[in-house]
Amino acid sequence: MTEAAPLRKSSGSAYVNTYLLADRMDGFKLYVTNTTTTPPNGYLCYEDHDPDLPDLTQTIPCNQLGKYVIYYDTKGYTSRKEGPIVELCYVAINDNVASDGLVYLHPIASGNPPASIANDGNYTSCSKTTGVNVTVQVDLMKRGIGNGMYVTFGEPTGKEGHHVVYASNNSNTWNIGTVLYKERSLPPEIKFNAVFRYLTYVFNPDQGQPSAIELCEIGISECPYGQFGRNCSQFCEGCFLSMCNPVNGLCDNTSICSPGYIQSAYCNVVCDDGYFGSNCSRLCNCATGNCSVFTGNCPEGCANGWRGEACDQG
């Protein structure tokens, strides 16, 4: 979800309306689950405990794999006579693109679970190895754009030494790839922006002494839904359902653009003045000749002989 400023007090009805809208979210919970069961039976990402009303727009980090994201609220049954009200306007979810890839852990330790369990969404299943040069590599199976990595280790895990994260497009020459991170410690989450197929994490303990690594989960996040490009700074609103390639913005369904856009592979050209709808195929019947390219609504009314919201009824 996108980030916004906190509520601000003001005079008049604007503050009253804002207060009432925030009251609808008071005490809400956010789950990641694999079923649609209610009450949700899954991982609780967030619960609003603050005595004050929550912000209308929330950014909630939750590094958890699952099939469904569920917004859940029961507080209204006890605090509001009309019951809970859910009014969501926009939701964006950062995908863990590593969940569809392959994970390798080197050196391979006999008798331990395979490294593939490190992207199964279960933070209690771990793969362990010991060495003076431990390498974890994630193969995304195709080139993609990543803007962050999170990792969960078990115990014991060596932390003193050199921690380096590389991005590359070749599994064998990862050490000449782009260095995304290089420090004396590795936090649970790091941010970056890079296009790559392979992400490789290397740990070299101090004094060349063997150290144990227990890898429980590793994930790579890509651009939020409907965004693409460097730092995910560009938007593909013209694509059908805003679904596009996170690297180049090419629409996932290149045969359908959203209403208000001329049909093309990128759906990035809006209709000319006087036209609207799917592939700009409908003519505006507005008093001024111009209308909303998306809905056909006429800001200054319809031309003579036409009526309706989109001035499309004779």
C-alpha positions in Angstrom: 0.0 0.0 0.0 1.2 3.5 -0.7 2.4 5.8 2.0 0.6 9.0 3.0 0.8 11.8 5.6 -1.0 11.4 8.9 -4.4 12.9 9.5 -4.4 16.6 10.1 -7.0 18.5 12.1 -8.9 21.2 10.4 -12.1 23.2 10.8 -15.4 22.4 9.1 -16.9 19.2 7.7 -13.6 18.1 6.1 -12.2 17.0 9.4 -15.5 15.3 10.4 -15.5 13.3 7.2 -11.9 12.3 7.6 -12.6 11.3 11.2 -15.5 9.1 10.2 -13.5 7.4 7.5 -10.6 6.6 9.8 -13.1 5.3 12.4 -14.0 2.5 9.9 -10.4 1.2 10.0 -10.0 1.3 13.8 -8.7 -2.0 15.1 -8.3 -3.7 11.7 -6.1 -6.7 11.0 -4.1 -7.8 8.0 -3.4 -11.4 7.3 -1.5 -13.4 4.7 -3.1 -16.9 4.2 -3.5 -19.8 1.9 -7.2 -20.1 2.3 -10.2 -17.7 2.3 -11.5 -19.0 5.6 -12.9 -16.3 8.0 -11.8 -15.6 10.6 -8.5 -15.8 8.8 -6.4 -18.8 9.5 -2.9 -17.6 8.6 -0.1 -15.2 9.4 -1.1 -12.0 11.2 1.0 -9.3 9.5 -0.5 -6.3 11.4 -3.1 -5.4 14.0 -4.1 -1.9 14.8 -3.7 -1.5 18.6 -3.1 2.3 18.7 -5.8 4.1 20.8 -5.8 6.9 18.2 -7.5 6.4 14.8 -5.2 4.9 12.1 -4.0 6.7 9.0 -6.3 6.3 6.1 -3.3 5.2 3.9 -1.0 2.5 5.3 2.4 1.0 4.4 2.6 -2.4 6.1 5.7 -4.5 5.7 5.0 -8.3 5.8 7.7 -10.7 4.4 5.4 -13.7 4.2 4.4 -16.0 1.3 0.8 -16.8 0.8 -2.1 -17.0 -1.7 -4.4 -14.4 -0.2 -4.1 -11.0 1.6 -7.1 -10.5 3.9 -8.1 -7.2 5.5 -10.2 -8.2 8.5 -12.2 -6.1 11.0 -14.7 -7.1 13.7 -14.4 -4.2 16.0 -17.4 -2.5 14.6 -19.7 -5.1 16.1 -19.0 -3.7 19.6 -18.2 -0.1 18.9 -20.4 0.9 16.0 -24.1 0.0 15.8 -24.0 -0.3 12.0 -21.2 -2.9 12.2 -17.8 -2.8 10.5 -17.4 -1.0 7.2 -14.7 -1.8 4.7 -13.9 0.7 2.0 -10.6 0.0 0.3 -9.7 2.2 -2.7 -6.2 0.9 -3.7 -4.1 -2.0 -2.6 -0.6 -2.8 -3.9 1.4 -5.9 -3.0 5.1 -6.4 -3.5 5.7 -9.9 -4.9 8.4 -12.3 -3.7 9.8 -13.2 -7.1 12.1 -15.7 -5.5 9.2 -18.0 -4.7 9.1 -19.1 -8.3 12.9 -19.5 -8.5 15.5 -22.0 -7.4 17.7 -21.6 -4.3 21.2 -23.1 -3.9 23.4 -23.3 -0.8 27.1 -24.0 -1.0 28.9 -25.9 0.4 26.2 -28.7 0.3 25.9 -30.3 3.7 25.0 -34.0 3.7 22.0 -34.9 5.9 20.5 -31.5 5.9 17.2 -30.4 4.1 17.8 -29.0 0.6 18.1 -25.2 0.1 14.9 -25.3 -1.9 12.9 -25.0 1.4 14.3 -21.5 1.8 11.6 -20.1 -0.4 8.6 -22.2 0.6 7.1 -19.6 2.9 7.8 -21.6 6.0 10.1 -19.7 8.3 10.7 -22.7 10.6 12.1 -25.0 7.9 15.8 -24.3 7.4 18.8 -25.6 5.6 22.2 -25.5 7.3 25.8 -25.6 6.1 29.3 -24.7 7.4 32.3 -23.3 5.6 34.8 -20.5 5.3 33.1 -19.2 2.2 29.3 -19.8 2.3 27.3 -18.9 -0.8 23.5 -18.6 -1.3 22.3 -18.1 -4.8 18.7 -17.5 -6.1 17.9 -18.2 -9.7 14.8 -16.2 -10.7 14.6 -18.4 -13.9 14.4 -15.2 -16.0 15.6 -11.6 -15.9 13.6 -9.3 -13.7 13.8 -6.1 -11.7 14.3 -6.4 -8.0 14.1 -3.6 -5.4 14.9 -5.4 -2.3 16.0 -8.7 -0.5 15.0 -10.1 2.8 16.5 -13.0 4.5 15.7 -15.0 7.7 18.4 -17.0 9.4 18.1 -19.6 12.2 20.6 -20.3 14.9 23.5 -20.6 15.1 24.5 -18.2 12.4 27.9 -16.5 12.1 27.6 -12.8 11.7 31.1 -11.4 12.1 32.8 -11.2 8.7 32.2 -9.9 5.2 28.7 -9.9 3.7 28.3 -9.2 0.0 25.3 -9.4 -2.3 25.8 -9.6 -6.1 23.3 -9.3 -9.0 24.3 -11.0 -12.3 22.9 -12.7 -15.4 25.2 -15.6 -15.3 25.4 -18.2 -12.5 29.1 -18.8 -12.9 30.4 -15.3 -13.2 28.3 -13.8 -10.4 31.5 -12.4 -8.7 32.0 -9.9 -11.5 28.3 -8.8 -11.3 26.9 -5.7 -9.7 27.6 -5.4 -6.0 24.3 -4.5 -4.3 25.4 -4.6 -0.7 28.8 -4.9 1.0 29.1 -4.5 4.8 30.3 -6.2 8.0 26.8 -7.3 8.9 23.6 -8.3 7.0 20.3 -6.8 8.2 17.0 -8.7 7.7 16.1 -6.5 4.7 18.2 -4.5 2.2 16.9 -2.2 -0.6 18.4 -1.8 -4.1 17.3 -1.4 -7.7 18.7 -3.8 -10.3 17.8 -5.9 -13.3 19.2 -9.5 -13.0 18.5 -13.2 -13.1 20.8 -14.4 -10.3 21.1 -12.9 -6.9 24.1 -14.3 -4.9 24.9 -13.7 -1.2 28.4 -14.5 0.0 29.5 -14.7 3.6 33.2 -14.9 4.5 33.8 -15.2 8.3 36.7 -13.4 10.0 40.1 -15.1 10.3 39.1 -17.8 7.8 37.4 -19.9 10.4 34.5 -22.1 9.4 31.1 -20.7 10.4 27.6 -22.1 10.4 24.8 -20.6 8.3 21.2 -21.8 8.8 19.1 -20.4 6.0 15.3 -20.4 6.7 13.8 -18.0 4.1 15.0 -15.7 1.4 12.9 -13.4 -0.7 13.3 -10.8 -3.4 10.7 -8.1 -4.0 9.9 -6.5 -7.3 8.1 -3.3 -8.3 4.6 -2.9 -6.8 1.6 -3.8 -9.0 1.2 -1.4 -11.9 4.7 0.1 -11.7 7.9 -0.5 -13.6 11.4 0.8 -14.5 14.3 2.2 -12.4 13.2 2.6 -8.8 9.7 1.6 -9.9 9.1 5.2 -10.8 6.9 4.7 -13.9 3.3 3.6 -14.0 1.4 1.5 -16.6 -2.2 2.6 -16.0 -3.0 2.1 -19.6 -2.4 -1.6 -19.5 -5.4 -3.9 -18.9 -5.8 -4.1 -15.1 -2.5 -2.2 -14.9 -0.6 -5.4 -15.5 2.8 -4.9 -17.1 6.4 -6.1 -17.2 8.2 -4.6 -14.2 11.3 -4.0 -16.3 10.2 -2.4 -19.5 6.5 -1.7 -18.9 5.2 -3.9 -21.8 1.6 -4.8 -21.1 1.0 -8.4 -20.0 -2.1 -8.5 -22.3 -1.0 -6.6 -25.3 -4.4 -7.1 -27.1 -6.4 -5.0 -24.6 -5.8 -1.5 -23.2 -7.7 0.2 -20.6 -10.5 2.6 -21.7 -9.1 6.0 -22.7 -5.9 4.6 -24.3 -5.1 3.9 -28.0 -4.4 0.2 -28.6 -0.6 -0.5 -28.6 1.9 -2.8 -26.9 2.5 -0.3 -24.1 -1.0 1.3 -23.9 0.7 4.6 -23.1 -1.0 7.1 -25.5 -4.3 8.6 -24.4 -7.2 9.3 -26.7 -7.3 12.5 -28.8 -9.7 15.2 -27.7 -13.3 14.3 -28.6 -12.9 10.6 -28.2 -13.0 8.1 -25.3 -13.5 4.5 -24.3 -11.9 1.3 -25.5 -9.3 2.0 -28.2 -10.7 5.6 -28.3 -13.5 4.3 -30.5 -16.4 6.4 -29.1 -17.1 10.0 -30.0 -17.9 12.6 -27.3 -21.2 14.4 -27.6 -20.3 17.3 -25.2 -21.2 20.9 -25.5 -17.6 21.9 -25.8 -16.5 18.8 -27.8 -14.1 17.5 -25.1 -14.8 14.9 -22.5 -13.1 12.5 -20.1 -11.1 10.1 -22.3 -11.8 7.4 -19.7 -15.5 7.7 -19.0 -16.9 10.1 -21.6 -18.2 12.4 -19.0 -18.7 16.0 -20.2 -17.7 18.7 -17.6 -19.8 21.4 -19.2 -22.8 19.3 -20.2 -24.0 17.6 -23.4 -24.4 18.9 -26.9 -27.9 19.7 -28.1 -29.8 16.4 -28.7 -27.8 14.3 -26.3 -28.2 13.3 -22.6 -26.9 10.8 -20.1 -23.8 10.6 -18.0 -21.6 10.1 -21.0 -23.9 12.1 -23.3 -24.4 9.0 -25.3 -28.2 8.9 -25.3 -30.0 10.6 -28.0 
